[in-house]
Amino acid sequence: MPLIVLWDIDHTLIENGGVSKEIYASAFAIAAGRPAVHRARTEGRTDRLILAGMFLDHGLESPEWSLLESALEEAGSGREAELATRGRALPGVQAALAAVAAEPRMVSSVLTGNIRANARVKLAPFGLDGLLDLECGAYGADGVERAALVDVARRRVQDRYGLGLKTPVVLVGDTPRDVEAGLSSGAHVVAVASGEHSEGELRDAGAEWVLSDLQDVAGLMRHLRALDVSMP
């Protein structure tokens, strides 16, 4: 049976060097008409929650999502060179994505809180966008809570590849929110302690398999191939 592998981006695949927080600050300024005083609170939240939280922290009513999405896209546009200079792909990521992409029975895409445009901006400088099918991923514009994005990705994979909605899914991410999204949606979870959260914190959140990074590509592939093909 095929397997759908969905990767988080920030602190799982790449380190953005602070560019991500700057994008949120710029998007807030565009949408609010004033500079941000309070920094964005991210930690695995979707763009919808992050921008809504920034407006709340500034004592302002959040605008409609269409305005915020446009502001985010404007704020992220053209940041590729800056990301290439200040950021980096995390250890093992290039090889891990290439290995999954080469598996004929695995569909590899993203499940990210970023809007689609900014996901591409973040992946392209490191040559990672070509190793993922970004047409069938799920993005921050697709829902408020990360867990809701799993079914979005499932439907897109079904439409694109003709796979059933019971095709097993595995989420790869670095935060307890990634773990929660997987567990609450019936997906498998591979947690990577490459961000702000320790291996212990990710295990406590319920992750079934926790890695320090993605450098053991052979071990990762053995685990993915061995996953139970039946969904709960």
PAPA-818408 format. One record per residue: residue number from 1; residue in three letters; x, y, z of N, C-alpha, C in turn. Coordinates in pm, whole numbers, always signed. Layout:
N
NUM; ALA; X; Y; Z; X; Y; Z; X; Y; Z
...
This chain:
232
1; MET; +85; -119; +0; +0; +0; +0; +89; +124; +0
2; PRO; +52; +228; -72; +132; +351; -73; +134; +419; +64
3; LEU; +229; +508; +81; +243; +586; +203; +257; +733; +165
4; ILE; +186; +820; +235; +197; +965; +214; +287; +1020; +323
5; VAL; +395; +1085; +283; +490; +1143; +378; +480; +1295; +368
6; LEU; +444; +1358; +480; +423; +1504; +483; +523; +1568; +578
7; TRP; +600; +1662; +525; +709; +1724; +600; +673; +1866; +643
8; ASP; +701; +1898; +769; +704; +2037; +813; +825; +2103; +749
9; ILE; +828; +2235; +744; +939; +2306; +679; +1035; +2369; +779
10; ASP; +989; +2472; +852; +1079; +2546; +940; +1126; +2460; +1056
11; HIS; +1257; +2450; +1072; +1325; +2377; +1179; +1314; +2226; +1165
12; THR; +1246; +2179; +1061; +1246; +2037; +1027; +1331; +2015; +902
13; LEU; +1302; +2092; +797; +1380; +2084; +674; +1485; +2194; +665
14; ILE; +1451; +2313; +712; +1544; +2426; +700; +1553; +2503; +830
15; GLU; +1662; +2576; +844; +1675; +2681; +944; +1666; +2812; +867
16; ASN; +1574; +2899; +905; +1548; +3019; +823; +1627; +3141; +865
17; GLY; +1710; +3131; +968; +1797; +3241; +1005; +1726; +3367; +1050
18; GLY; +1605; +3354; +1101; +1530; +3470; +1147; +1447; +3538; +1039
19; VAL; +1459; +3491; +915; +1384; +3553; +806; +1233; +3534; +825
20; SER; +1194; +3421; +879; +1052; +3392; +897; +986; +3495; +988
21; LYS; +1048; +3525; +1102; +990; +3623; +1194; +983; +3760; +1127
22; GLU; +1081; +3791; +1043; +1079; +3919; +972; +965; +3926; +871
23; ILE; +934; +3812; +809; +821; +3808; +715; +692; +3839; +790
24; TYR; +675; +3780; +909; +553; +3805; +985; +545; +3952; +1029
25; ALA; +658; +4008; +1072; +657; +4148; +1112; +622; +4239; +995
26; SER; +676; +4208; +879; +647; +4288; +760; +502; +4272; +718
27; ALA; +450; +4148; +723; +310; +4125; +687; +216; +4199; +782
28; PHE; +249; +4199; +910; +167; +4274; +1007; +167; +4422; +972
29; ALA; +285; +4478; +943; +294; +4620; +911; +214; +4656; +786
30; ILE; +218; +4566; +687; +141; +4589; +564; -9; +4589; +594
31; ALA; -53; +4492; +673; -197; +4476; +699; -249; +4577; +801
32; ALA; -165; +4611; +900; -211; +4698; +1008; -183; +4845; +981
33; GLY; -88; +4872; +890; -52; +5010; +863; +34; +5072; +971
34; ARG; +99; +4987; +1052; +189; +5034; +1158; +289; +4925; +1187
35; PRO; +408; +4959; +1237; +509; +4856; +1264; +467; +4764; +1378
36; ALA; +518; +4643; +1373; +493; +4549; +1482; +582; +4582; +1600
37; VAL; +523; +4580; +1719; +598; +4598; +1843; +626; +4461; +1906
38; HIS; +529; +4371; +1894; +541; +4237; +1951; +578; +4138; +1842
39; ARG; +672; +4050; +1871; +716; +3950; +1775; +612; +3841; +1755
40; ALA; +616; +3779; +1640; +525; +3668; +1610; +555; +3550; +1701
41; ARG; +450; +3483; +1746; +462; +3359; +1823; +430; +3244; +1727
42; THR; +530; +3164; +1697; +515; +3062; +1593; +496; +2923; +1656
43; GLU; +602; +2850; +1686; +598; +2721; +1756; +497; +2624; +1695
44; GLY; +501; +2611; +1562; +414; +2513; +1497; +275; +2562; +1465
45; ARG; +247; +2689; +1489; +114; +2742; +1455; +103; +2765; +1304
46; THR; -20; +2770; +1256; -43; +2806; +1116; -32; +2957; +1099
47; ASP; -13; +3001; +975; -8; +3144; +947; -135; +3215; +992
48; ARG; -248; +3148; +980; -373; +3209; +1026; -367; +3242; +1175
49; LEU; -319; +3146; +1255; -310; +3168; +1399; -201; +3269; +1434
50; ILE; -90; +3264; +1363; +21; +3354; +1394; -18; +3499; +1373
51; LEU; -77; +3530; +1258; -116; +3669; +1230; -231; +3714; +1320
52; ALA; -327; +3625; +1345; -435; +3660; +1436; -380; +3690; +1575
53; GLY; -281; +3612; +1617; -219; +3633; +1747; -144; +3765; +1753
54; MET; -79; +3803; +1643; -8; +3931; +1642; -104; +4047; +1657
55; PHE; -217; +4040; +1587; -315; +4149; +1600; -371; +4153; +1742
56; LEU; -397; +4037; +1800; -446; +4032; +1938; -344; +4092; +2034
57; ASP; -217; +4057; +2016; -111; +4109; +2103; -98; +4260; +2093
58; HIS; -136; +4316; +1978; -127; +4462; +1959; -260; +4532; +1991
59; GLY; -357; +4456; +2042; -484; +4515; +2079; -568; +4558; +1961
60; LEU; -550; +4491; +1847; -621; +4526; +1726; -710; +4410; +1680
61; GLU; -816; +4444; +1609; -901; +4342; +1549; -834; +4288; +1424
62; SER; -833; +4157; +1409; -766; +4097; +1294; -848; +4118; +1167
63; PRO; -785; +4160; +1058; -858; +4175; +931; -901; +4040; +874
64; GLU; -974; +4045; +765; -1013; +3922; +695; -889; +3849; +647
65; TRP; -901; +3716; +640; -787; +3634; +602; -733; +3668; +463
66; SER; -819; +3703; +370; -772; +3733; +235; -672; +3848; +235
67; LEU; -694; +3948; +320; -601; +4060; +332; -471; +4014; +395
68; LEU; -480; +3930; +497; -359; +3881; +564; -278; +3791; +473
69; GLU; -345; +3707; +397; -272; +3618; +305; -198; +3699; +200
70; SER; -263; +3802; +148; -198; +3889; +51; -77; +3959; +112
71; ALA; -90; +4003; +236; +21; +4069; +306; +137; +3972; +328
72; LEU; +107; +3849; +364; +211; +3748; +384; +285; +3719; +254
73; GLU; +211; +3706; +146; +275; +3679; +17; +364; +3795; -24
74; GLU; +316; +3917; -4; +398; +4035; -37; +523; +4038; +50
75; ALA; +508; +4007; +179; +621; +4013; +272; +725; +3905; +242
76; GLY; +681; +3792; +189; +774; +3684; +161; +836; +3689; +24
77; SER; +775; +3762; -65; +821; +3766; -204; +964; +3820; -214
78; GLY; +1047; +3750; -292; +1183; +3795; -317; +1283; +3770; -206
79; ARG; +1246; +3687; -108; +1334; +3662; +6; +1431; +3546; -18
80; GLU; +1430; +3487; -136; +1511; +3367; -160; +1660; +3391; -136
81; ALA; +1713; +3500; -188; +1857; +3527; -173; +1893; +3547; -26
82; GLU; +1806; +3614; +46; +1830; +3638; +188; +1829; +3506; +266
83; LEU; +1735; +3420; +233; +1730; +3289; +297; +1854; +3206; +264
84; ALA; +1898; +3212; +140; +2016; +3135; +99; +2139; +3181; +176
85; THR; +2146; +3310; +208; +2262; +3364; +279; +2255; +3337; +429
86; ARG; +2137; +3357; +486; +2124; +3349; +632; +2076; +3213; +682
87; GLY; +2008; +3137; +596; +1953; +3009; +638; +2033; +2891; +585
88; ARG; +1980; +2772; +605; +2046; +2650; +556; +1949; +2534; +560
89; ALA; +1974; +2436; +476; +1904; +2309; +488; +1964; +2235; +607
90; LEU; +1882; +2169; +685; +1931; +2101; +804; +2001; +1970; +768
91; PRO; +2085; +1917; +857; +2165; +1798; +827; +2079; +1678; +784
92; GLY; +2118; +1617; +673; +2051; +1498; +624; +1927; +1521; +542
93; VAL; +1879; +1645; +537; +1750; +1672; +473; +1753; +1643; +324
94; GLN; +1853; +1692; +254; +1859; +1671; +109; +1855; +1522; +76
95; ALA; +1936; +1442; +145; +1942; +1298; +119; +1812; +1230; +160
96; ALA; +1752; +1272; +270; +1627; +1210; +315; +1514; +1236; +216
97; LEU; +1501; +1360; +171; +1396; +1392; +74; +1419; +1318; -58
98; ALA; +1544; +1309; -100; +1575; +1239; -225; +1541; +1091; -213
99; ALA; +1568; +1031; -97; +1539; +889; -77; +1389; +862; -82
100; VAL; +1311; +947; -16; +1165; +927; -17; +1109; +953; -157
101; ALA; +1161; +1055; -225; +1114; +1085; -360; +1141; +971; -456
102; ALA; +1246; +894; -431; +1283; +783; -519; +1201; +658; -495
103; GLU; +1126; +654; -385; +1042; +537; -354; +914; +543; -437
104; PRO; +893; +447; -524; +777; +456; -614; +642; +450; -543
105; ARG; +637; +394; -423; +510; +382; -353; +493; +484; -241
106; MET; +577; +587; -242; +562; +694; -144; +535; +826; -215
107; VAL; +440; +902; -162; +412; +1038; -209; +466; +1133; -104
108; SER; +555; +1223; -144; +623; +1311; -50; +583; +1455; -75
109; SER; +527; +1519; +28; +486; +1658; +14; +505; +1728; +148
110; VAL; +436; +1840; +169; +453; +1917; +292; +322; +1931; +366
111; LEU; +333; +1944; +498; +224; +1990; +581; +284; +2101; +667
112; THR; +252; +2225; +632; +320; +2340; +689; +222; +2449; +725
113; GLY; +258; +2525; +827; +177; +2641; +862; +196; +2758; +769
114; ASN; +298; +2753; +684; +323; +2860; +587; +218; +2858; +476
115; ILE; +187; +2976; +422; +106; +2978; +300; +189; +2917; +187
116; ARG; +121; +2874; +80; +188; +2803; -28; +302; +2884; -89
117; ALA; +278; +3012; -116; +380; +3095; -180; +507; +3102; -96
118; ASN; +491; +3120; +34; +608; +3132; +120; +676; +2999; +146
119; ALA; +601; +2889; +138; +664; +2758; +147; +763; +2740; +32
120; ARG; +721; +2779; -87; +813; +2769; -203; +934; +2861; -185
121; VAL; +910; +2980; -135; +1019; +3075; -112; +1123; +3015; -17
122; LYS; +1078; +2944; +84; +1170; +2888; +183; +1243; +2763; +134
123; LEU; +1180; +2685; +49; +1241; +2560; +2; +1334; +2581; -116
124; ALA; +1300; +2673; -205; +1373; +2688; -331; +1521; +2723; -315
125; PRO; +1559; +2810; -220; +1701; +2846; -212; +1794; +2728; -183
126; PHE; +1739; +2621; -129; +1820; +2505; -91; +1796; +2385; -183
127; GLY; +1724; +2409; -294; +1699; +2304; -390; +1608; +2194; -341
128; LEU; +1524; +2224; -242; +1437; +2122; -184; +1299; +2115; -251
129; ASP; +1259; +2221; -318; +1126; +2225; -378; +1109; +2118; -484
130; GLY; +1216; +2085; -557; +1207; +1983; -661; +1202; +1842; -610
131; LEU; +1222; +1823; -479; +1218; +1689; -419; +1083; +1659; -354
132; LEU; +990; +1752; -364; +859; +1739; -302; +751; +1771; -404
133; ASP; +637; +1702; -394; +523; +1737; -478; +440; +1841; -403
134; LEU; +467; +1966; -430; +402; +2074; -355; +258; +2098; -397
135; GLU; +214; +2032; -503; +74; +2049; -546; -23; +1976; -455
136; CYS; +25; +1874; -384; -69; +1797; -301; -40; +1812; -151
137; GLY; +33; +1916; -114; +56; +1941; +27; -58; +2017; +89
138; ALA; -41; +2052; +217; -139; +2134; +288; -65; +2251; +351
139; TYR; -132; +2367; +351; -64; +2493; +383; -144; +2575; +484
140; GLY; -80; +2681; +532; -141; +2763; +636; -269; +2832; +597
141; ALA; -294; +2846; +468; -421; +2906; +425; -535; +2806; +428
142; ASP; -502; +2677; +445; -603; +2572; +431; -680; +2543; +559
143; GLY; -638; +2599; +670; -707; +2574; +796; -643; +2653; +909
144; VAL; -715; +2662; +1019; -664; +2736; +1135; -570; +2647; +1216
145; GLU; -614; +2527; +1247; -535; +2434; +1327; -461; +2336; +1236
146; ARG; -340; +2301; +1275; -256; +2214; +1194; -319; +2077; +1171
147; ALA; -388; +2024; +1271; -447; +1890; +1257; -545; +1884; +1141
148; ALA; -616; +1994; +1114; -714; +1995; +1005; -648; +1985; +869
149; LEU; -518; +2015; +862; -449; +2012; +733; -422; +1870; +684
150; VAL; -425; +1773; +773; -396; +1635; +732; -499; +1587; +631
151; ASP; -625; +1610; +658; -729; +1566; +563; -724; +1645; +434
152; VAL; -682; +1771; +441; -664; +1851; +319; -560; +1784; +230
153; ALA; -447; +1747; +289; -341; +1681; +212; -388; +1546; +159
154; ARG; -460; +1470; +240; -511; +1340; +195; -598; +1356; +70
155; ARG; -688; +1455; +73; -778; +1475; -40; -700; +1515; -165
156; ARG; -600; +1601; -147; -522; +1644; -263; -441; +1529; -322
157; VAL; -388; +1444; -237; -315; +1326; -286; -411; +1233; -359
158; GLN; -530; +1214; -303; -630; +1129; -370; -662; +1183; -508
159; ASP; -685; +1313; -518; -720; +1372; -647; -605; +1360; -747
160; ARG; -483; +1375; -699; -368; +1379; -789; -319; +1239; -828
161; TYR; -328; +1144; -734; -270; +1012; -757; -374; +900; -759
162; GLY; -499; +932; -729; -601; +829; -728; -592; +735; -610
163; LEU; -531; +779; -501; -520; +695; -382; -642; +715; -293
164; GLY; -673; +614; -214; -788; +622; -125; -762; +710; -5
165; LEU; -871; +757; +57; -858; +842; +174; -805; +767; +295
166; LYS; -801; +633; +289; -744; +555; +399; -596; +525; +378
167; THR; -537; +582; +273; -393; +566; +254; -319; +619; +377
168; PRO; -229; +541; +436; -162; +586; +558; -76; +709; +534
169; VAL; -69; +792; +637; +4; +918; +633; +105; +919; +747
170; VAL; +223; +974; +721; +318; +1000; +828; +358; +1147; +823
171; LEU; +353; +1213; +939; +396; +1352; +950; +537; +1355; +1007
172; VAL; +621; +1438; +949; +757; +1459; +999; +767; +1603; +1044
173; GLY; +790; +1627; +1174; +793; +1763; +1224; +873; +1775; +1352
174; ASP; +890; +1899; +1399; +980; +1924; +1510; +913; +1980; +1635
175; THR; +780; +1996; +1636; +714; +2056; +1751; +605; +1964; +1807
176; PRO; +568; +1985; +1934; +454; +1911; +1989; +326; +1932; +1909
177; ARG; +310; +2047; +1844; +192; +2070; +1760; +192; +1975; +1639
178; ASP; +309; +1947; +1584; +318; +1849; +1475; +275; +1712; +1525
179; VAL; +324; +1676; +1643; +289; +1546; +1701; +139; +1538; +1726
180; GLU; +83; +1642; +1787; -61; +1646; +1815; -143; +1635; +1687
181; ALA; -99; +1705; +1582; -172; +1701; +1455; -175; +1560; +1400
182; GLY; -63; +1489; +1409; -60; +1353; +1359; -147; +1260; +1441
183; LEU; -133; +1266; +1572; -207; +1174; +1659; -358; +1197; +1650
184; SER; -399; +1323; +1642; -542; +1352; +1641; -608; +1324; +1506
185; SER; -526; +1304; +1402; -582; +1279; +1268; -557; +1136; +1220
186; GLY; -507; +1051; +1309; -483; +912; +1271; -361; +889; +1186
187; ALA; -267; +983; +1188; -144; +970; +1111; -32; +918; +1200
188; HIS; +68; +858; +1138; +191; +825; +1208; +273; +952; +1225
189; VAL; +367; +949; +1319; +449; +1067; +1346; +596; +1028; +1355
190; VAL; +680; +1103; +1285; +825; +1101; +1305; +862; +1240; +1353
191; ALA; +906; +1251; +1479; +943; +1380; +1535; +1095; +1396; +1528
192; VAL; +1138; +1517; +1495; +1280; +1547; +1480; +1316; +1661; +1573
193; ALA; +1410; +1637; +1663; +1447; +1738; +1763; +1550; +1835; +1705
194; SER; +1515; +1894; +1592; +1605; +1986; +1522; +1565; +2130; +1542
195; GLY; +1460; +2153; +1620; +1414; +2288; +1647; +1433; +2324; +1793
196; GLU; +1332; +2386; +1853; +1342; +2434; +1991; +1307; +2327; +2093
197; HIS; +1251; +2215; +2050; +1201; +2115; +2143; +1294; +1994; +2148
198; SER; +1315; +1944; +2269; +1407; +1832; +2290; +1341; +1700; +2254
199; GLU; +1424; +1596; +2243; +1370; +1462; +2217; +1272; +1422; +2326
200; GLY; +1304; +1455; +2452; +1215; +1421; +2563; +1081; +1490; +2552
201; GLU; +1081; +1617; +2516; +954; +1690; +2500; +869; +1629; +2390
202; LEU; +932; +1588; +2283; +857; +1530; +2171; +802; +1392; +2209
203; ARG; +878; +1315; +2284; +827; +1186; +2332; +710; +1208; +2427
204; ASP; +724; +1306; +2517; +616; +1335; +2611; +489; +1378; +2539
205; ALA; +504; +1440; +2422; +388; +1481; +2343; +320; +1363; +2276
206; GLY; +387; +1247; +2275; +326; +1126; +2220; +388; +1076; +2092
207; ALA; +501; +1134; +2049; +563; +1090; +1924; +607; +944; +1934
208; GLU; +574; +866; +1832; +607; +724; +1835; +752; +697; +1799
209; TRP; +815; +791; +1728; +955; +776; +1689; +1018; +914; +1686
210; VAL; +1129; +931; +1758; +1193; +1061; +1771; +1338; +1050; +1726
211; LEU; +1380; +1143; +1642; +1517; +1149; +1591; +1583; +1278; +1636
212; SER; +1715; +1275; +1649; +1787; +1399; +1678; +1799; +1486; +1553
213; ASP; +1810; +1421; +1436; +1814; +1490; +1308; +1780; +1388; +1199
214; LEU; +1797; +1426; +1073; +1759; +1337; +962; +1879; +1277; +891
215; GLN; +1992; +1267; +960; +2112; +1218; +895; +2113; +1067; +874
216; ASP; +2041; +992; +957; +2036; +846; +938; +1927; +814; +835
217; VAL; +1959; +836; +710; +1859; +819; +603; +1819; +672; +590
218; ALA; +1914; +582; +601; +1882; +439; +589; +1785; +398; +700
219; GLY; +1808; +445; +823; +1718; +413; +933; +1580; +471; +913
220; LEU; +1575; +595; +864; +1446; +657; +835; +1369; +577; +733
221; MET; +1435; +534; +627; +1366; +460; +521; +1319; +325; +572
222; ARG; +1398; +258; +655; +1352; +130; +712; +1225; +152; +793
223; HIS; +1224; +260; +870; +1106; +288; +953; +984; +317; +866
224; LEU; +1000; +399; +764; +886; +433; +678; +833; +309; +607
225; ARG; +923; +223; +561; +878; +102; +489; +808; +4; +581
226; ALA; +840; +10; +709; +785; -86; +805; +655; -39; +869
227; LEU; +613; +82; +842; +493; +134; +906; +371; +47; +871
228; ASP; +287; +30; +967; +163; -46; +947; +82; +21; +836
229; VAL; +40; -56; +739; -31; +2; +625; -179; +21; +651
230; SER; -230; -26; +764; -372; -10; +792; -393; +111; +881
231; MET; -489; +195; +845; -520; +313; +926; -613; +274; +1039
232; PRO; -604; +344; +1153; -696; +314; +1264; -841; +340; +1225
